[in-house]
Amino acid sequence: MQKLINSHENRKELNFLIITSFLILALMAISPAETSAINLSLSSPPKEGHTSEEADQKKIKISKLRIFTAIPVMCIALAELLIFSGRMGAAVWVHIGILIALSLSNIFIKDPEVHKIHQALMLLPVLRLINLSMPIFSATTLYTFIFVYGPLAIPVAVILIHQRASLEQIGISMKNIGAYIVLSVPLGFLLGLGEYLTIRTEYLIPDLTFVNMLKLTFVMVFFVGLVEEVIFRSILQTRLEQALSVPEALLITSLLFGLMHSGYGTFHEILYTGFVGFIMGFAFYKTRSLPFIAVLHGFVNVFLFGILPHYLGGGTGF
């Protein structure tokens, strides 16, 4: 992330983006989903016995959902590829345009399913813009993650409330949590080792004392892991599963999860994190346990930014 920050030439211009993000999210939240539901009119209600018409209407609706999902997904991919190529200024304005377009899409598209998908996708440009709007530090520290993911929790909560998702849909369940936490440690090590060998990160803590490990684990689980998994799994993947299909939901969320790591500047990292995103998405689909996936994500980062660099890297830290 430090590479992204250091590439900006105009800090003041970027700092206003976080304000823009929240204002647009507020505009989105003011437009109730019920209004879209009332105006929904894909076709006339089918008469009894017209099963073929019902099937055709369903196919048309699914096709529309795919189109209205693919367009913003491709735009987000374009913005992240611009970051990957070093064209930061262009990427920022593309993300701003995506955010504005998605927030106003319900004016022109009266399908509430599309509206909810667009709400979920809005969180990705918000994540990127908040990331780029943070104060500049001389080094990347744990505070950087707190300042990024702390504010991001606000729009995440707004969308969760606005979409009226159930606890089951979000994945809030303590079923088998003990076994999941135990399982998340070896899985986190394996996934973290793969990512470390891909990008060779340096450590975020000066040593592996209990206090430093506790700080790192807390930040990576309750800030990074929890917030990202709510975005990608609880909101986006769940919404796409309901609107499209499970395979399509896993594919789209995995692709976006990988692309959102474009800031590391290596194509291998995008591919690997896309693969990790698929594993986490599949695990969430099977277990419907947000605590499990958030803890797993957190432990991946604990190994990636704490334990492995100390034992394998011998680096000097960020």
C-alpha positions as CSV (number, residue, x, y, z in Angstrom):
1,M,0.0,0.0,0.0
2,Q,3.0,2.3,0.6
3,K,3.8,2.1,-3.1
4,L,0.4,3.4,-3.9
5,I,0.6,6.2,-1.5
6,N,4.1,7.3,-2.6
7,S,2.9,7.6,-6.2
8,H,0.5,10.4,-5.6
9,E,1.6,13.9,-6.4
10,N,-1.3,15.9,-5.0
11,R,-2.2,14.8,-1.5
12,K,-4.8,17.5,-0.8
13,E,-6.9,16.5,-3.9
14,L,-6.9,12.9,-2.7
15,N,-7.9,13.6,0.9
16,F,-11.3,14.9,-0.1
17,L,-12.2,11.6,-1.7
18,I,-13.3,10.0,1.6
19,I,-15.8,12.9,2.1
20,T,-17.1,12.3,-1.4
21,S,-17.5,8.6,-0.7
22,F,-19.6,9.1,2.4
23,L,-21.8,11.8,0.8
24,I,-22.6,9.5,-2.1
25,L,-23.3,6.6,0.3
26,A,-25.7,8.9,2.2
27,L,-27.4,9.7,-1.1
28,M,-27.7,6.0,-1.8
29,A,-29.1,5.3,1.6
30,I,-31.8,8.0,1.3
31,S,-33.3,6.2,-1.7
32,P,-35.3,3.4,-0.1
33,A,-35.4,0.0,-1.6
34,E,-39.2,-0.1,-1.2
35,T,-39.5,2.6,-3.9
36,S,-37.7,0.4,-6.4
37,A,-39.8,-2.6,-5.4
38,I,-43.0,-0.7,-6.1
39,N,-41.7,0.4,-9.5
40,L,-40.5,-3.0,-10.5
41,S,-42.1,-4.0,-13.8
42,L,-40.1,-6.4,-15.9
43,S,-43.2,-7.7,-17.6
44,S,-46.9,-8.2,-17.2
45,P,-47.9,-10.9,-14.6
46,P,-48.2,-14.3,-16.3
47,K,-51.5,-16.0,-16.5
48,E,-52.1,-19.4,-15.0
49,G,-50.8,-22.2,-17.2
50,H,-48.4,-20.0,-19.0
51,T,-45.3,-21.8,-17.7
52,S,-43.3,-21.2,-20.9
53,E,-43.9,-17.4,-20.5
54,E,-42.8,-17.6,-16.9
55,A,-39.7,-19.4,-17.9
56,D,-39.0,-16.8,-20.6
57,Q,-39.5,-14.0,-18.2
58,K,-37.2,-15.6,-15.7
59,K,-34.5,-15.9,-18.4
60,I,-34.9,-12.3,-19.4
61,K,-34.6,-11.2,-15.8
62,I,-31.5,-13.2,-15.2
63,S,-30.0,-11.9,-18.4
64,K,-30.7,-8.3,-17.2
65,L,-29.1,-9.0,-13.8
66,R,-26.0,-10.4,-15.5
67,I,-25.7,-7.4,-17.7
68,F,-26.2,-4.9,-14.9
69,T,-23.7,-6.8,-12.8
70,A,-21.1,-7.2,-15.5
71,I,-20.9,-3.5,-16.4
72,P,-19.8,-2.2,-13.0
73,V,-17.6,-5.3,-12.4
74,M,-15.7,-4.5,-15.6
75,C,-15.4,-0.9,-14.7
76,I,-14.0,-1.8,-11.3
77,A,-11.6,-4.2,-13.0
78,L,-10.5,-1.4,-15.3
79,A,-9.8,1.0,-12.4
80,E,-7.7,-1.6,-10.6
81,L,-5.8,-2.5,-13.7
82,L,-5.0,1.2,-14.1
83,I,-3.6,1.1,-10.5
84,F,-1.6,-2.0,-11.5
85,S,-0.2,-0.1,-14.5
86,G,0.8,2.9,-12.3
87,R,-1.9,5.3,-13.7
88,M,-3.1,6.3,-10.3
89,G,-4.8,9.6,-11.2
90,A,-7.0,7.9,-13.9
91,A,-7.8,5.1,-11.6
92,V,-9.0,7.4,-8.9
93,W,-11.4,9.3,-11.2
94,V,-12.7,6.0,-12.7
95,H,-13.5,4.8,-9.1
96,I,-15.3,8.1,-8.4
97,G,-17.3,7.8,-11.6
98,I,-18.3,4.2,-10.7
99,L,-19.3,5.3,-7.2
100,I,-21.5,8.1,-8.6
101,A,-23.0,5.9,-11.3
102,L,-23.9,3.1,-8.9
103,S,-25.4,5.4,-6.3
104,L,-27.7,6.9,-8.9
105,S,-28.5,3.7,-10.8
106,N,-31.8,3.2,-9.0
107,I,-33.2,6.3,-10.8
108,F,-32.9,4.6,-14.1
109,I,-33.1,0.9,-13.1
110,K,-36.3,0.0,-11.2
111,D,-35.3,-3.5,-10.3
112,P,-34.6,-3.8,-6.6
113,E,-32.3,-6.8,-7.2
114,V,-30.1,-4.8,-9.4
115,H,-30.2,-2.0,-6.9
116,K,-29.0,-4.3,-4.1
117,I,-26.2,-5.7,-6.2
118,H,-25.0,-2.2,-7.1
119,Q,-25.1,-1.2,-3.4
120,A,-22.8,-4.2,-2.7
121,L,-20.4,-3.3,-5.5
122,M,-20.2,0.3,-4.3
123,L,-18.2,-0.8,-1.3
124,L,-15.2,-1.7,-3.5
125,P,-14.5,1.8,-4.9
126,V,-15.3,3.2,-1.4
127,L,-12.6,0.8,-0.1
128,R,-10.1,2.0,-2.6
129,L,-10.9,5.7,-2.2
130,I,-10.7,5.5,1.6
131,N,-7.4,3.7,1.2
132,L,-6.0,6.5,-0.9
133,S,-7.5,9.2,1.2
134,M,-5.7,8.3,4.4
135,P,-3.0,10.5,6.0
136,I,0.5,9.7,4.7
137,F,2.9,8.0,7.1
138,S,6.6,7.6,6.7
139,A,6.1,3.8,7.1
140,T,3.2,1.4,6.8
141,T,2.2,0.4,10.4
142,L,-0.8,-1.3,12.1
143,Y,-2.3,2.2,12.4
144,T,-2.6,2.3,8.6
145,F,-5.0,-0.6,8.6
146,I,-7.0,0.8,11.5
147,F,-7.4,4.2,9.7
148,V,-8.6,2.5,6.5
149,Y,-10.9,-0.2,7.8
150,G,-12.3,1.7,10.8
151,P,-14.0,4.3,8.6
152,L,-14.9,1.7,6.1
153,A,-17.1,-0.1,8.7
154,I,-19.5,2.8,8.5
155,P,-20.7,2.4,4.9
156,V,-20.6,-1.4,5.4
157,A,-23.0,-1.1,8.3
158,V,-25.2,1.3,6.3
159,I,-25.6,-1.2,3.4
160,L,-26.2,-4.1,5.8
161,I,-29.0,-2.2,7.5
162,H,-30.4,-0.9,4.2
163,Q,-30.6,-4.3,2.6
164,R,-32.2,-5.8,5.7
165,A,-30.0,-9.0,5.5
166,S,-30.8,-11.7,8.0
167,L,-28.2,-13.0,10.5
168,E,-28.1,-16.2,8.5
169,Q,-27.4,-14.4,5.3
170,I,-24.6,-12.3,6.9
171,G,-23.1,-15.5,8.4
172,I,-23.4,-14.5,12.0
173,S,-23.4,-17.9,13.7
174,M,-21.4,-19.5,16.5
175,K,-22.0,-23.0,15.4
176,N,-18.9,-25.1,15.4
177,I,-16.9,-22.0,16.1
178,G,-14.3,-23.8,18.3
179,A,-13.5,-26.3,15.5
180,Y,-13.4,-23.5,12.9
181,I,-10.9,-21.4,14.9
182,V,-8.6,-24.4,15.4
183,L,-8.9,-25.2,11.6
184,S,-8.2,-21.6,10.7
185,V,-4.7,-21.7,12.1
186,P,-3.2,-24.4,9.8
187,L,-5.2,-23.1,6.8
188,G,-4.1,-19.5,7.6
189,F,-0.5,-20.7,7.7
190,L,-0.7,-22.5,4.3
191,L,-2.5,-19.6,2.6
192,G,-0.2,-17.1,4.2
193,L,2.9,-19.0,3.2
194,G,1.7,-19.1,-0.4
195,E,1.1,-15.4,-0.4
196,Y,4.4,-14.7,1.3
197,L,6.3,-16.7,-1.3
198,T,4.5,-14.6,-3.9
199,I,5.1,-11.1,-2.7
200,R,7.8,-11.4,0.0
201,T,6.2,-9.0,2.5
202,E,8.1,-7.4,5.4
203,Y,7.0,-7.5,9.0
204,L,4.6,-5.0,10.6
205,I,5.8,-5.7,14.2
206,P,9.4,-5.4,15.4
207,D,9.4,-8.8,17.2
208,L,7.2,-11.7,18.0
209,T,6.5,-10.9,21.7
210,F,3.1,-11.8,23.1
211,V,1.9,-8.1,23.2
212,N,3.0,-7.4,19.6
213,M,1.4,-10.7,18.3
214,L,-1.8,-9.8,20.2
215,K,-1.9,-6.3,18.6
216,L,-1.3,-7.8,15.1
217,T,-3.9,-10.5,15.5
218,F,-6.5,-8.1,16.8
219,V,-6.1,-5.7,13.9
220,M,-5.9,-8.4,11.2
221,V,-9.0,-10.3,12.5
222,F,-11.3,-7.5,13.7
223,F,-10.4,-4.8,11.3
224,V,-9.0,-6.3,8.0
225,G,-10.5,-9.8,8.1
226,L,-13.9,-8.9,9.5
227,V,-14.6,-5.8,7.3
228,E,-13.3,-7.4,4.1
229,E,-15.2,-10.6,4.6
230,V,-18.4,-8.8,5.4
231,I,-18.0,-6.9,2.1
232,F,-17.0,-9.8,-0.2
233,R,-18.8,-12.7,1.4
234,S,-21.7,-11.5,3.7
235,I,-22.9,-8.8,1.3
236,L,-21.6,-9.2,-2.3
237,Q,-21.4,-13.0,-2.5
238,T,-24.7,-13.6,-0.8
239,R,-26.4,-11.1,-3.0
240,L,-25.0,-12.6,-6.2
241,E,-25.9,-16.1,-5.0
242,Q,-29.5,-15.0,-4.6
243,A,-29.7,-13.0,-7.9
244,L,-27.6,-15.2,-10.2
245,S,-26.1,-18.6,-9.1
246,V,-23.5,-19.9,-6.6
247,P,-20.8,-20.5,-9.3
248,E,-21.3,-17.1,-10.8
249,A,-21.2,-15.5,-7.3
250,L,-17.9,-17.3,-6.4
251,L,-16.3,-16.4,-9.7
252,I,-17.2,-12.7,-9.6
253,T,-16.2,-12.2,-5.9
254,S,-13.0,-14.1,-6.4
255,L,-12.1,-12.0,-9.4
256,L,-12.8,-8.8,-7.6
257,F,-11.0,-9.9,-4.5
258,G,-7.9,-10.6,-6.5
259,L,-8.1,-7.4,-8.5
260,M,-8.4,-5.3,-5.2
261,H,-4.9,-6.5,-4.5
262,S,-3.5,-4.8,-7.6
263,G,-1.6,-2.3,-5.5
264,Y,1.1,-4.8,-4.8
265,G,2.1,-4.4,-8.5
266,T,2.5,-8.1,-9.4
267,F,0.2,-10.1,-11.5
268,H,1.0,-13.2,-9.5
269,E,-0.4,-11.6,-6.4
270,I,-3.7,-10.8,-8.2
271,L,-4.0,-14.5,-9.3
272,Y,-3.0,-15.9,-5.9
273,T,-5.4,-13.7,-3.9
274,G,-8.1,-14.5,-6.4
275,F,-7.5,-18.1,-5.7
276,V,-7.5,-17.4,-1.9
277,G,-10.8,-15.5,-2.4
278,F,-12.3,-18.5,-4.1
279,I,-11.3,-20.8,-1.2
280,M,-12.8,-18.4,1.4
281,G,-15.9,-17.9,-0.7
282,F,-16.4,-21.6,-1.0
283,A,-15.8,-22.1,2.7
284,F,-18.3,-19.4,3.5
285,Y,-20.9,-21.0,1.2
286,K,-20.5,-24.4,2.9
287,T,-20.3,-23.2,6.5
288,R,-22.2,-19.9,6.4
289,S,-19.9,-18.8,9.2
290,L,-18.6,-15.2,9.1
291,P,-16.6,-15.7,12.3
292,F,-14.7,-18.6,10.7
293,I,-13.9,-16.8,7.5
294,A,-12.9,-13.5,9.3
295,V,-10.6,-15.4,11.7
296,L,-9.1,-17.4,8.7
297,H,-8.5,-14.2,6.8
298,G,-7.0,-12.6,9.9
299,F,-4.6,-15.5,10.5
300,V,-3.5,-15.4,6.9
301,N,-2.4,-11.8,7.5
302,V,-0.9,-12.6,10.8
303,F,1.4,-15.1,9.2
304,L,2.0,-12.9,6.1
305,F,2.9,-9.7,8.0
306,G,4.2,-11.1,11.3
307,I,5.5,-14.6,11.7
308,L,6.8,-15.6,8.2
309,P,8.8,-12.4,7.5
310,H,10.6,-12.8,10.9
311,Y,11.5,-16.5,10.3
312,L,12.0,-16.5,6.5
313,G,12.7,-13.0,5.4
314,G,15.1,-11.4,7.8
315,G,13.8,-8.1,6.6
316,T,13.8,-4.7,8.3
317,G,10.0,-4.2,8.4
318,F,7.9,-1.6,6.6
